[in-house]
Amino acid sequence: MTKFFNKWTRIIHRWFALPTLILIPLAVFAKFSGTGEHLPPQVEQIQSLLMLLLAISGGYLYLVPYIAKKKRAKRKKPKVTATQG
């Protein structure tokens, strides 16, 4: 289940990155251009939502190797058995 979730999180993260990659430069250009044209507020809301989703999925993807390492260490931990001696 974890591999499935990791795979789909990566795919979703990549697909959220594409429109964000287009919207951010577009918004910056529209804001700082001298023409006075501004993007509608819905674009800014979508941009904020995409950034939030990217931050959540990116944070998870950043932590995946550490979580896996911890699980691996737990599995390989030797079992201590009581011996009579």
Backbone bond lengths (Angstrom), bond angles and torsions (degrees), N, CA, C in turn:
res aa  C-N    CA-C-N  psi(-1)  N-CA   C-N-CA  omega(-1)  CA-C   N-CA-C  phi
1 M - - - 1.454 - - 1.534 110.72 -
2 T 1.323 116.54 -37.20 1.457 120.06 -177.78 1.518 110.93 -65.61
3 K 1.339 117.56 -42.46 1.467 120.43 179.31 1.526 110.54 -63.02
4 F 1.312 116.24 -40.07 1.457 121.18 178.35 1.536 110.14 -61.30
5 F 1.332 116.36 -45.73 1.463 121.30 -179.06 1.527 110.67 -66.21
6 N 1.325 116.97 -40.81 1.468 120.78 178.68 1.526 110.51 -62.75
7 K 1.333 116.08 -43.68 1.468 120.43 -178.64 1.525 110.87 -61.30
8 W 1.319 116.65 -47.90 1.458 119.83 -177.01 1.526 112.11 -72.06
9 T 1.316 117.02 -30.65 1.467 119.22 175.69 1.523 109.91 -64.56
10 R 1.330 117.37 -41.68 1.468 121.11 177.45 1.528 111.42 -62.93
11 I 1.312 116.42 -43.70 1.470 120.18 -179.85 1.527 110.84 -63.41
12 I 1.326 116.57 -46.97 1.459 120.90 -179.98 1.521 110.72 -63.77
13 H 1.324 116.80 -40.51 1.464 121.55 178.79 1.532 110.44 -59.91
14 R 1.321 116.60 -42.95 1.471 120.30 179.43 1.519 111.41 -65.74
15 W 1.321 117.76 -40.76 1.461 120.13 -178.76 1.522 112.13 -72.15
16 F 1.329 118.37 -29.16 1.468 120.64 173.87 1.525 110.52 -72.54
17 A 1.316 116.42 -29.54 1.467 120.07 -177.75 1.528 111.59 -68.60
18 L 1.316 118.14 -34.02 1.471 120.78 -177.34 1.526 113.24 -62.03
19 P 1.329 119.98 -54.47 1.472 117.55 178.74 1.527 112.51 -66.52
20 T 1.333 117.06 -30.84 1.457 119.66 177.57 1.520 109.75 -65.37
21 L 1.311 115.84 -40.13 1.459 121.19 179.01 1.528 111.32 -62.49
22 I 1.299 117.50 -29.18 1.464 121.44 178.21 1.530 110.87 -84.64
23 L 1.330 117.16 -42.58 1.464 120.80 -174.29 1.527 114.38 -70.24
24 I 1.316 117.86 -37.95 1.465 119.24 -175.92 1.526 111.90 -65.16
25 P 1.342 120.03 -52.24 1.477 117.74 177.55 1.529 112.76 -62.25
26 L 1.335 116.88 -34.80 1.457 120.69 177.95 1.529 110.61 -62.55
27 A 1.325 116.83 -44.00 1.463 121.01 179.38 1.522 111.49 -66.95
28 V 1.315 117.22 -40.88 1.464 120.66 178.77 1.519 110.15 -64.51
29 F 1.317 116.67 -44.74 1.466 120.68 179.32 1.528 110.90 -62.02
30 A 1.343 116.54 -44.11 1.467 120.05 -179.42 1.530 111.47 -65.67
31 K 1.324 116.22 -35.16 1.460 119.49 -177.32 1.529 111.98 -72.97
32 F 1.327 116.88 -39.07 1.453 119.79 -174.39 1.524 114.16 -99.97
33 S 1.321 117.55 1.64 1.463 118.37 176.33 1.538 108.51 -77.57
34 G 1.286 115.58 151.42 1.458 120.27 -175.69 1.513 113.98 -81.38
35 T 1.319 118.53 0.45 1.459 120.50 -176.37 1.520 112.73 -75.18
36 G 1.315 117.85 -20.04 1.460 120.52 179.02 1.512 113.27 85.90
37 E 1.320 118.08 2.06 1.463 120.50 177.71 1.522 109.22 -78.98
38 H 1.314 115.45 138.43 1.460 120.76 179.54 1.517 108.98 -125.06
39 L 1.299 115.09 153.17 1.460 120.06 176.30 1.516 109.51 -77.57
40 P 1.318 117.38 152.07 1.466 119.57 177.09 1.538 110.39 -64.03
41 P 1.314 116.98 154.74 1.473 119.94 -178.67 1.529 113.19 -62.61
42 Q 1.332 117.50 -24.43 1.460 120.30 178.89 1.527 111.00 -63.78
43 V 1.323 116.66 -34.59 1.459 120.29 179.06 1.524 109.85 -65.37
44 E 1.321 116.38 -40.66 1.462 119.82 177.94 1.519 111.42 -66.45
45 Q 1.333 117.40 -36.08 1.453 120.47 177.86 1.523 110.93 -67.49
46 I 1.318 116.90 -42.31 1.459 120.72 177.98 1.518 110.00 -63.65
47 Q 1.326 115.32 -41.98 1.465 120.36 179.16 1.534 110.38 -61.52
48 S 1.311 117.64 -42.47 1.465 121.25 179.19 1.525 111.21 -65.56
49 L 1.320 116.81 -41.34 1.463 120.88 178.56 1.520 110.71 -64.15
50 L 1.329 117.22 -43.34 1.461 120.57 178.38 1.525 111.22 -62.63
51 M 1.326 117.11 -40.63 1.459 120.30 178.64 1.528 111.24 -64.77
52 L 1.327 117.06 -38.52 1.459 120.60 177.48 1.527 110.78 -63.91
53 L 1.329 116.52 -45.89 1.467 120.24 179.26 1.531 111.34 -64.69
54 L 1.323 116.93 -37.73 1.463 120.16 176.65 1.529 111.05 -65.55
55 A 1.317 116.83 -39.06 1.462 119.89 179.36 1.527 111.39 -65.93
56 I 1.325 117.00 -41.66 1.468 120.54 179.92 1.521 110.69 -66.94
57 S 1.332 116.88 -50.53 1.466 119.23 -178.51 1.530 111.38 -68.27
58 G 1.319 117.50 -35.74 1.457 120.80 177.57 1.515 111.89 -66.82
59 G 1.316 117.00 -39.49 1.465 120.58 176.24 1.511 111.41 -62.65
60 Y 1.323 116.64 -42.18 1.464 120.05 177.48 1.527 110.64 -63.50
61 L 1.331 116.44 -46.57 1.468 119.74 -179.30 1.523 111.50 -64.51
62 Y 1.313 117.57 -30.00 1.455 120.80 176.46 1.531 110.75 -67.57
63 L 1.324 117.06 -37.52 1.462 121.60 -176.66 1.522 114.05 -84.18
64 V 1.327 119.17 -15.12 1.466 122.04 -176.54 1.531 113.11 -53.60
65 P 1.337 120.63 -48.00 1.472 118.53 -179.54 1.530 112.96 -61.90
66 Y 1.317 117.33 -36.15 1.460 120.25 -179.85 1.530 111.17 -69.94
67 I 1.324 116.48 -38.62 1.459 120.78 177.27 1.524 110.04 -64.97
68 A 1.326 117.02 -44.03 1.465 121.10 179.59 1.525 111.11 -64.10
69 K 1.313 117.23 -40.23 1.462 121.18 179.36 1.528 110.67 -62.90
70 K 1.319 115.90 -40.74 1.463 120.33 179.43 1.528 110.75 -66.02
71 K 1.331 117.17 -41.89 1.467 120.70 178.40 1.521 111.09 -65.09
72 R 1.327 116.34 -40.73 1.462 121.35 179.47 1.524 110.95 -63.01
73 A 1.323 116.29 -41.82 1.461 120.69 179.43 1.525 111.09 -65.37
74 K 1.317 116.83 -36.03 1.463 120.71 177.64 1.525 111.36 -65.15
75 R 1.335 116.25 -41.33 1.459 120.40 -179.23 1.520 112.38 -67.79
76 K 1.325 117.43 -36.40 1.459 121.48 -176.28 1.526 112.95 -86.26
77 K 1.302 117.10 -5.01 1.457 120.80 -178.98 1.532 108.62 -63.34
78 P 1.345 117.73 126.41 1.468 118.95 -178.24 1.531 111.13 -68.84
79 K 1.280 113.68 142.67 1.466 120.57 178.51 1.521 108.07 -79.83
80 V 1.294 116.68 130.11 1.462 121.29 178.70 1.512 107.91 -90.88
81 T 1.306 115.41 123.69 1.466 119.51 178.71 1.518 107.93 -116.44
82 A 1.292 114.62 147.34 1.471 120.23 178.91 1.524 108.62 -82.20
83 T 1.312 116.16 128.39 1.466 120.74 177.79 1.522 108.31 -115.54
84 Q 1.283 114.51 146.56 1.464 118.92 178.17 1.527 108.24 -91.07
85 G 1.266 116.85 132.86 1.451 116.81 -179.39 1.415 114.01 -160.75
